[in-house]
Amino acid sequence: MTPEMVMSLAYQGMKVTLFLAGPLILTALAIGLLVSLFQAATQINEMTLTFIPKILGVFGVMVLTGPWLIKLITNFTTELFHNIPLMLG
């Protein structure tokens, strides 16, 4: 296994990780920002107010992007398993 193969595999793994986590993290970030703006405007300082909207938002994004996320990780894993003989020899 050459250093180029290792770097390519690491790059692909990081790219897949970002594609998997990106929509969920960006949704939580956007909802957190909106709730923070709402809290600042109304001066409600309840710490638990942010959790329910974030959970519902991330769940909704998971439902909408779930098939794409599963296809992405399945394709990556299948490609990885098919390339094991090339990596060993």
Backbone torsions as a table, in degrees:
resi	resn	phi	psi	omega
1	MET	NA	122.2	-176.2
2	THR	-85.2	159.8	176.9
3	PRO	-59.6	-31.7	178.6
4	GLU	-66.0	-38.0	178.4
5	MET	-66.7	-40.2	179.2
6	VAL	-63.9	-44.8	-179.7
7	MET	-66.4	-37.7	177.5
8	SER	-64.7	-43.4	178.9
9	LEU	-64.8	-41.5	178.1
10	ALA	-64.7	-41.0	178.3
11	TYR	-62.5	-46.6	178.9
12	GLN	-62.6	-40.5	178.7
13	GLY	-63.6	-42.3	178.6
14	MET	-67.9	-37.3	178.8
15	LYS	-64.7	-44.1	178.3
16	VAL	-64.0	-40.2	178.6
17	THR	-61.5	-43.8	178.1
18	LEU	-65.3	-39.9	178.1
19	PHE	-66.1	-34.0	179.3
20	LEU	-73.6	-43.7	-174.5
21	ALA	-87.2	-24.5	-173.8
22	GLY	-54.3	-55.1	-178.5
23	PRO	-60.3	-36.9	-178.3
24	LEU	-71.1	-43.4	-179.2
25	ILE	-68.8	-41.7	179.2
26	LEU	-65.1	-35.9	176.4
27	THR	-64.8	-46.7	179.1
28	ALA	-62.6	-38.2	178.6
29	LEU	-65.2	-46.4	-178.9
30	ALA	-64.8	-43.5	179.5
31	ILE	-67.1	-39.6	176.6
32	GLY	-60.4	-40.5	178.2
33	LEU	-65.4	-43.7	179.1
34	LEU	-63.8	-42.2	178.9
35	VAL	-66.4	-38.5	177.6
36	SER	-63.8	-41.0	175.9
37	LEU	-62.9	-41.2	177.3
38	PHE	-63.1	-43.2	179.4
39	GLN	-65.5	-38.4	179.0
40	ALA	-68.4	-37.4	-178.9
41	ALA	-71.3	-36.1	-177.1
42	THR	-99.2	-6.3	-178.1
43	GLN	58.5	33.0	173.0
44	ILE	-92.4	119.4	-177.6
45	ASN	-112.6	58.2	179.0
46	GLU	-97.2	118.6	-175.8
47	MET	-67.9	-32.2	-176.7
48	THR	-80.5	-6.8	-178.1
49	LEU	-66.5	-26.7	-177.1
50	THR	-80.6	-22.5	-172.0
51	PHE	-69.9	-47.5	-175.7
52	ILE	-63.7	-48.6	177.6
53	PRO	-61.6	-37.4	178.6
54	LYS	-65.7	-43.7	-179.8
55	ILE	-62.8	-45.0	179.6
56	LEU	-65.9	-40.1	179.2
57	GLY	-65.8	-45.4	179.4
58	VAL	-65.9	-38.4	177.1
59	PHE	-63.6	-42.4	178.5
60	GLY	-63.0	-42.5	177.7
61	VAL	-66.2	-36.4	177.4
62	MET	-63.3	-40.7	179.0
63	VAL	-65.8	-42.8	-177.9
64	LEU	-71.5	-41.2	-176.0
65	THR	-100.6	1.4	-177.2
66	GLY	-53.8	-50.2	180.0
67	PRO	-60.6	-39.4	178.3
68	TRP	-66.3	-41.3	179.9
69	LEU	-65.1	-41.9	179.1
70	ILE	-65.8	-41.2	178.5
71	LYS	-62.9	-40.7	-179.3
72	LEU	-62.9	-49.5	-177.6
73	ILE	-71.8	-31.8	177.7
74	THR	-67.8	-43.8	178.1
75	ASN	-63.2	-41.5	178.9
76	PHE	-63.0	-45.4	-178.7
77	THR	-66.4	-41.8	178.4
78	THR	-62.3	-44.8	178.3
79	GLU	-62.8	-39.0	178.6
80	LEU	-63.4	-44.5	179.6
81	PHE	-67.3	-36.7	179.0
82	HIS	-69.3	-25.1	-178.2
83	ASN	-91.8	0.2	179.5
84	ILE	-59.2	-44.6	178.5
85	PRO	-61.9	-34.1	178.1
86	LEU	-69.6	-31.3	-179.6
87	MET	-73.5	-32.4	-177.1
88	LEU	-81.0	-32.4	-173.3
89	GLY	-106.1	NA	NA
